[in-house]
Amino acid sequence: MIDLVVSWVMGIVFATLFASFLELLLPSSSMQKFVRVIMGLLIMLAILNPVIGFLERAPSNSDVTALAPRLSGTAPVEEAAKAATGKRDQLIKDVYRRDLSKQMQSLVMGIEGVAQANVEVELSADQGGLTKISQVTVNVRPGATKKAVRKVVIGVAPSAPDLQQETVITIQRRLGELYQLQARQIIVKSMQG
């Protein structure tokens, strides 16, 4: 390996000395520019020649082991890989849970009679190791439904509308149809305040 490096450096030095010698011999400035370009290409070839030679032949096992860092064992690397895999899987589940919650919240907000909604999704793994939705909790603040406008009375605060059973059934039906859930997996609660 050291012999390769020594011969490589000597080739670069000889190419540089040869370029300097030719440049001194040619007095014409137009010829010097041409010689500089050619000699620059030759020096680049001398620098890249070992790299090209390495790429032309397939590396042997001794080359690969010489370039590989020395490890006392693979156990720390395997443990780090398992930990990274676990963290990655948890991040994927968190993003999936958050995106599902946002989608379901948008769907629930589009239902008549809902003023505000917060959705919490619980995930679990099935027998195959795939993640599935185990339960959805929807907190709903009831809103006004389409009604005729009532007479406005100043000084009296309107009471908050109650969550109607029809709205609960609509929420359960829509989420169940879209996400293939059963009604018992979808819990709808009324928000306080």
C-alpha positions, 0 to 999 in steps of 0.5 A: 500500500505504501509503495503505491502511494510513493510511486504515485507521489513520484509520478506527480513530482516528475510530471511537475518537473517535466512541465517546468522544464518544458516551460523554461525551454519555450520562450514564446508566450503563445506556445507557453500557454499551450504547453501549460494547458497540456502539462496541466492535463498531464499532471491531472492524469498523473494525479487521477491515474491510481484512482482510475486504476482502482476503479478499473479492477474489482477490489479484493477482500484485502483491499476492503478490509484494509480500508474498513475501520477496525471494530472490536465487535459488531454488538455496539453497532447492532444495538445502535441500529436497533435503537435507531430503528425503534426511534424511527418506528415511533416517529412514524407512528407519531406522524401517522397518529397526528395526520389521522387526527387532523384528517378526522378533525377536518371531517368532523368539522364539516358535519352540521351541528359541530362548532369545534372538534378535537380528535385523539387517535389510539393506535395498536399493532395487530398480529402481523405487526401492522399498525391499526386504529384501536380507538378514536375519541372525538371531543365536540363543541356543539354548534348551531344547526340550520334554523330560522333566526330567532329574535335577539334579546339584549342582556341574556346570554344564550345557553350552549347547545347540547350535543344531539344524538343525531350528530353523534351518530353522524360522526360515528357513521362518517368516521366508521365508513371512511376509516373502516371502524366500528361504532364502539371504537369511536367515542364522541364526547361533548366539550366543556366550556 
